[in-house]
Amino acid sequence: MQLSNSADRYGAVSKLFHWLTALLILSAIPLGIIANDMAYAIKNPDIASGPAEIARTAFLFSMHKTIGVTAFFVAIGRIAWALSQPKPGLLNGDKKLESLAAETVHWLLYGSLLTVPLSGWIHHAATTGFAPIWWPFGQSLPFVTKDEALAELFSTVHYLLSWLLIVSLALHIAGALKHHVVEKDATLRRMLPGKVSASPSTRQPKHGGAFLTALFVWASVLGGGGALGMYAHHKDETVFETALPKEETQAVAEATNAGNAWFVTEGTLSIKATQLNNPIEGSFADWTADIVFDEIPDADEVYGKVIVDIAITSLTLGSVTSQALGKDYFNAEAHPTANFSASIIKEGGQYVASGDLTIRGVSIPVSMPFTLSVDGDQAVANGELDVDRRDFGVGPQDEASAGATVSVAFALNAERAKDADDSSSSAQSDIIEAPTWTVETGALGIEIIQLGSKVQGTFENWNADIAFNETPLDDESYGRIRAEIDIASLSVGSVTAQAMGADYLDASGFPNAIFDAQVIKPATGYAAVGSLKIKGVEVPVTLPFDLALEGNSAVASGTLEVDRRDFGIGPTDEASLAAQVKIYFELTAAKNE
């Protein structure tokens, strides 16, 4: 048996690499397609799915990824072997166009055998929550961080290059069959087992032209994806938590007759869980905390009370967010809010919030130890609590796909609410109303992905009532914004009529949209926290925005992302229209004298 190649024959090693690669690729491709379709079905609220379907999908994804990584290393070995061996010449090298096409397809195949699994691997490593690769070397990659934007980017790259691989593979197979059936030469047979040799044609193509053609094809595919807007939805977002207005915390203090009220100035609320033995982390973007605390305990040795309300729908948990919000887990549609109500006590010299945690309508007594540092009217607190998700009916009873223990952690900065007769509060009370501003120029637009392409539109008619002050008012806000939008004034290219229809914005039934919000100042920038009302449905939203002030003039811009399905706009699935819609504005305004 001849192991090495010769000028007219492939050796046994090259044949082994060829057919092993073919087996791996032809296994990985259908597994990926099937698993992807199953994942979309799980995310579709109209299709019933449970832990069994999720486990099967994860199993297929793990198999797909494991085969893909194996194919990557086999491809490296195959390329290294090919570089050390003579390559048998083409039998039709004298046919210029055919030989150029054959060589180009070979370059595309070799490149795809590396880039397709590698892009998928990077997507896997950057994703929080995944079906694992079945091997003992870990799930991460050097220099690849957990980043959902990066994961989505390489998911798109993997998708585009996978289709390029499929097309190249089809052309390669078609060419081999043409040689075998039509031209009846030995091109295919010399890659089969046995001693098959054939004399190459005298004329052979040069590799440079085919390589440059392959590079052009790669650039066209990746660039075409960009032109179609397939990368457009990747966006870093700053997530912040809503601080409870001071007057509300003061009311809590009066109602409980315990200690001093505090309001949260900034903070995070996060969870950690385990899926398929891999850690996943997430956070809640929307939550409020009523806090009453005094450094000196009352007669019952209680230092205060804390009430936390959590919007379950604001959870982000990487690639498993939709699964976590589904009926078998948090069931966010039926139980949109979780609550933690506890008294603050001390045990063993450490502060503990002891009370009830309510999730999915189930209340369980819990105790959360936390650290607290108080410096005058400022406080910093951190704590973590482990719970068994099964106690709340979240997820399956077994731990085959999801671990039972879930950690809930918080970190916050808080400020003591001022007394009514406090001098600083009295100084602020001089500001009864924020100055009003008039919009001089402005633009209001939307952006959505339809059938993989970015679609943009603008509203011609809209108005905004703005009251804003550079220093906070008595309620700790900086003012208020109310905008009214004429839905019928939307222009969105060729799909304008569709957008106006009853299944979408329903402009005839609901001619106006309303945005009404308070202006607050989180850790960075400003934000308008309030509600957006479209088609008669009012949804709480938070719009972060940039603001530049110069005397009596202001320039502001911001982008809000909403899920159109929350307002009953368009189909519930995302087959033709992406769920996320960007609403963006830019304006200049002048302060009214």
C-alpha angles and dihedrals in degrees: 000000000000110000099184131061124253132193092273105024141052116231126230094260093055091047091050092051091047097052095038089054091048091051093050096046095044088051097045097049099059091039090055093047094048094045091048092052090048090051091053090049090053091051092049108095090204092063118072113231135161142181092294093058091045092050092050091049092049090048092053092046091051091050091048092050095045092051090046094053089047089052090051093057092041088053091052090051091046093050092046090051092047091052090055095049138067111251116230108241125248117268091219100039090132090068100082102196095041093049092047090052092048093050092045091053090049090054091047091050095048092047093045092051087064105032099043097056092036094053089047090049092051090049089051094048094048094048124096108218115021147153104265130241108247101239137093098244100087132256102261133087127215113264092009113115129194099269124148093202090054090045092052092046093055091041087062092045090050090050094051095045092046090060090047088053091049092050092045091049091050091051091048092052092045091052093050091050091048090055092046101042106026106028094027093211129141099259093111098031095057088062091053123087114281138053103300118157132172132183112248119230116267092243117063129184122251114245097222096074094047092048092051090047090053091050089052091052092049091049091047093052095047093039091047089055089055092048089053091053095246091140095040098095094064107107135152111231129198107223119201135172124243113251116222112246113254096240091058093053089046089054090052090053092052092047094051098037088217129124128304128323119241130192126209114245096182137348151140133233114198140171134207124201140160125242121183088347091303123114118243126188132197144158143217115240097192121053138123132209128204106199129185115177140158127183088226116064124229125241090283092054090250117143097194145294138274129200118187124187116194126196102221092198089064091067118121115191105166117252093346096058094109091048092049092052093047128107095265092055126026093346089211093182094061097031107030096165136055122194137203117192118176147152119238113235138154125248120180091348094305128107116247130186103215120187145082130321114202121199126162088359092301117120119204125181110241139169121214117194114208142175120238132192117187122191110177107295094349127085137182120198135179130179145157134205130192117210135173107243090207091067087067096042092252114151130335122332092236125067099226094112104013130031117239097227118079122182120214115195135179136191121184147162117216138185127212113247112244122244116251092249095045111127096230090050090048090052090053092049088069086075101077099163133014117242114264123239133206122219110234101177131002150152129211119191145161134217129196139162114243119182089343094307128109113245120192131189142170137218113228098192122050138120135202131205107205129188114177138163127187092225123052122266127227091281091052091248124119096221141291140280127203119180127182118199127199102223093196090061091068115119114192105161121248093352096056094107091048091050091052093051128108093257092056128027093342093211094184094054097038109024097172139050121202130208114188121173148148119240114236134170115231124182092298130022125336133298136198108220117192140079141310118212119200127161088000092300117120117205127182111243140173119214115195113202143175119238130191118188127195114171109299094346129087137186118198136176135170147154129226124194119205136171107244090208090067087068096042092253118152129333122337092233126066099225093114104011129035116237096226118081123188118216113191135178140187124188146159120215140183127216114246113237 
